[in-house]
Amino acid sequence: MKPRRAVRAAAGVARIAGALAVAAASQAQPIPDRVGETAPPRAESRAVYDPWETMNRGIFAFNEFIDRYLMEPVATGWNAIVPDPAQRGISNVFANIATPHRVANDLLQAKPRKAGDDLGRFAINTTIGILGIFDLASTWGIPPGDEDFGQTLGVWGAPAGPYLVLPLLGPSSPRDAAGLAVDTALSPEFYVAYFVPWYVSYPITGTRVINARSLALETVRAERASAFDFYAAVRSAYVQYRANQIRDRAQEPEGQDDNEELYHLEEEQE
């Protein structure tokens, strides 16, 4: 094999490994604590619409295999050598870099004030916070935003459709999968690969993924240990989390028909 082809082959392997890492970490991200602290939405008393459950469970098992035997061991090693404050700082930097797509979704959701907050956070954390390492904006009372295009579609009235587990990418829905594609295209990290060599861009992405998985180690272990059916637990948490995010921005009309639920939830069978 010629040297140039060998390099391309190595790059391909690295790209696949990176995709697996991203997927496993995304699938394993815990639901934020605040979701569990909020009052349960009306939809919580209903069963999630999951007509593709057999397929979803198969994909979920594959994602779990990747996480248990690839991501978790690597993240455990990372956690052993990188102090927690440093991990938080790395996470803050990547969150700061993601500001453009959050601001875009703020505006698409007709939230100019929130867009201003996110821009203010970016200015403060990038300068005084040293390129986003320190989240001083939160300390000063400007909370981080979490808008994405999946939420934007929900605010616009698009139904999520059935629950869906994506290979390597984890819990989703047809609406959120479409939103993920748009958010990826808006992400600065997506364009880095076009301007820097792969041996620079891949380690950057790998650092983000491994660091995020490391921060979630204890949470994911606790959820796995406590859940009788981890698939059902993740599904329920994900749907409630996404519904809560959207309802922060679009109040559910009184007397809304069950079939118009954002997540098409069905009545539980006794």
C-alpha positions in Angstrom: 0.0 0.0 0.0 1.3 3.4 -1.0 2.1 5.8 1.9 -0.6 8.2 0.9 -3.2 5.4 0.8 -2.0 4.2 4.1 -2.5 7.6 5.6 -6.0 7.8 4.1 -6.9 4.4 5.5 -5.6 5.4 8.9 -7.7 8.5 8.7 -10.8 6.4 7.8 -10.3 4.2 10.8 -9.8 7.2 13.0 -13.0 8.8 11.6 -15.0 5.6 12.4 -13.5 5.3 15.9 -14.4 9.0 16.4 -18.0 8.4 15.3 -18.3 5.4 17.7 -16.9 7.5 20.5 -19.3 10.4 19.8 -22.2 8.1 19.6 -21.5 6.2 22.8 -20.9 9.3 24.8 -24.1 10.9 23.4 -26.1 7.8 24.2 -24.8 7.7 27.8 -25.3 11.4 28.7 -27.4 11.6 31.9 -30.6 13.6 32.1 -29.9 16.9 33.9 -30.7 16.8 37.6 -33.2 19.7 37.3 -35.5 17.5 35.2 -36.0 15.2 38.1 -36.7 18.1 40.4 -39.4 19.7 38.3 -43.1 18.7 38.6 -43.9 15.8 36.4 -45.6 16.9 33.2 -49.1 15.6 32.3 -47.5 13.3 29.8 -45.6 11.4 32.5 -48.8 9.4 33.3 -48.9 8.1 29.7 -47.0 5.5 27.9 -44.3 6.5 25.4 -45.2 5.9 21.8 -42.6 3.3 20.8 -43.9 1.2 17.9 -40.3 0.4 16.8 -39.4 -1.0 20.2 -37.9 -4.3 19.0 -35.6 -2.5 16.6 -34.9 0.2 19.1 -33.9 -2.3 21.8 -31.5 -4.0 19.4 -29.8 -0.7 18.6 -29.8 0.3 22.2 -28.0 -3.0 23.1 -25.4 -2.2 20.4 -24.9 1.3 21.8 -24.6 -0.1 25.3 -21.9 -2.6 24.1 -19.9 0.3 22.6 -20.2 2.4 25.7 -19.3 -0.4 28.2 -16.4 -1.8 26.3 -14.9 1.3 24.6 -16.1 4.5 26.0 -16.4 3.7 29.7 -12.9 2.2 30.0 -11.3 5.1 28.2 -13.3 7.7 30.1 -12.3 5.9 33.4 -8.7 6.3 32.5 -9.2 9.9 31.6 -10.9 10.5 34.9 -7.9 9.0 36.7 -5.4 11.4 35.2 -7.4 14.6 34.6 -8.6 16.5 37.7 -12.2 17.3 37.9 -11.7 21.1 37.7 -9.7 20.6 34.5 -12.5 18.4 33.1 -15.1 21.1 34.0 -12.9 23.7 32.3 -12.7 21.6 29.1 -16.4 21.1 29.1 -16.9 24.9 29.5 -14.7 25.6 26.5 -16.7 23.3 24.2 -20.0 24.7 25.6 -18.7 28.2 24.8 -17.7 27.2 21.3 -21.3 26.0 20.7 -22.8 29.4 21.3 -23.5 30.2 17.6 -26.0 27.4 17.1 -27.7 28.2 20.4 -28.1 31.9 19.5 -29.5 30.9 16.1 -32.1 28.7 17.8 -32.9 31.4 20.3 -33.8 33.7 17.4 -35.7 31.0 15.5 -37.8 30.5 18.6 -38.4 34.3 18.8 -36.4 34.6 22.0 -34.3 37.7 21.4 -33.7 38.3 25.1 -32.3 34.8 25.5 -30.2 35.3 22.4 -28.8 38.4 24.1 -28.1 36.4 27.2 -26.2 33.8 25.3 -24.2 36.4 23.4 -23.4 38.1 26.7 -22.3 34.8 28.2 -20.0 34.3 25.2 -18.5 37.7 25.6 -17.9 37.3 29.3 -16.6 33.8 29.3 -14.4 34.2 26.2 -12.7 37.3 27.6 -12.7 37.3 31.4 -13.3 33.6 31.6 -10.2 32.9 29.4 -11.6 31.4 26.2 -14.5 29.9 28.2 -12.5 27.8 30.7 -14.3 29.6 33.5 -18.0 30.0 33.4 -18.1 33.4 35.1 -21.4 34.3 33.4 -23.3 31.7 35.4 -21.7 33.0 38.6 -23.0 36.5 37.6 -26.5 35.2 37.1 -26.6 34.5 33.4 -27.6 30.9 33.1 -26.5 28.8 30.1 -28.9 28.2 27.2 -29.7 24.7 25.8 -31.7 25.5 22.7 -31.3 23.2 19.7 -33.1 22.9 16.4 -35.1 19.9 17.6 -36.6 22.1 20.2 -37.1 24.8 17.6 -39.1 22.4 15.4 -41.2 21.5 18.5 -41.9 25.2 19.2 -43.0 25.6 15.6 -45.5 22.8 16.2 -43.8 19.8 14.5 -44.6 16.6 16.3 -41.7 14.4 17.5 -43.1 11.2 16.1 -42.3 7.8 17.6 -39.4 7.2 20.0 -36.3 6.3 18.1 -32.9 5.0 19.1 -30.2 5.9 16.5 -27.2 3.7 15.9 -24.3 5.2 17.8 -26.3 8.4 18.6 -28.8 7.1 21.1 -32.2 8.3 22.2 -34.0 10.5 19.7 -37.1 10.9 17.5 -37.6 11.8 13.8 -37.9 15.4 14.7 -34.8 15.4 17.0 -32.8 13.5 14.4 -33.5 16.2 11.8 -32.7 18.8 14.4 -29.4 17.2 15.1 -28.4 17.3 11.5 -29.1 21.0 11.4 -27.3 21.7 14.6 -24.2 19.8 13.4 -24.1 21.9 10.3 -24.2 25.0 12.4 -21.5 23.8 14.8 -18.1 25.5 14.4 -16.5 22.1 15.2 -18.0 20.8 12.0 -16.1 23.2 9.9 -12.8 22.8 11.7 -12.1 19.6 9.8 -12.1 21.6 6.5 -9.4 24.0 7.7 -7.1 21.9 9.9 -5.5 18.5 9.4 -7.4 15.4 10.5 -4.7 14.7 13.1 -5.6 18.0 14.8 -9.4 17.9 14.4 -9.9 14.3 15.5 -8.0 14.7 18.8 -10.1 17.9 19.5 -13.4 15.9 18.9 -12.0 13.0 20.9 -11.1 15.2 23.8 -14.6 16.6 23.9 -16.3 13.2 23.8 -14.1 11.4 26.3 -14.3 14.4 28.7 -18.1 14.5 28.5 -18.3 10.7 29.1 -15.9 11.0 32.1 -18.1 13.6 33.7 -21.0 11.3 33.4 -19.3 8.1 34.8 -20.9 8.0 38.2 -24.4 9.1 37.0 -24.6 6.5 34.3 -23.3 3.7 36.6 -25.9 4.7 39.2 -28.7 4.7 36.6 -27.7 1.3 35.3 -27.6 -0.2 38.7 -30.9 1.2 39.9 -33.0 0.6 36.7 -34.9 -2.6 36.4 -35.1 -2.0 32.6 -32.4 0.4 31.6 -33.8 0.8 28.1 -37.2 1.9 29.5 -35.6 4.2 32.1 -33.5 6.0 29.4 -36.6 6.2 27.1 -38.8 7.7 29.8 -36.1 10.2 31.0 -35.3 11.3 27.5 -38.9 11.9 26.5 -39.7 13.8 29.7 -36.6 15.8 29.4 -37.3 16.9 25.8 -41.0 17.6 26.6 -39.9 19.8 29.5 -37.4 21.7 27.3 -40.1 22.5 24.7 -42.8 23.4 27.2 -40.5 26.1 28.6 -40.9 27.8 25.2 -44.4 26.8 24.0 -47.3 26.5 26.5 -49.6 23.6 25.8 -53.1 24.9 24.8 -55.9 24.1 27.1 -57.9 21.1 26.0 -55.3 20.0 23.5 -56.2 16.7 21.8 -54.2 13.7 22.9 -53.2 13.0 19.3 -51.6 16.5 19.1 -49.1 15.8 21.9 -45.6 16.8 20.9 -44.5 13.2 21.6 -47.7 11.5 20.4 -48.1 9.8 23.8 -50.7 7.1 24.2 -52.8 6.3 27.3 -51.3 3.7 29.5 -53.0 0.3 29.5 -54.0 -0.9 32.9 
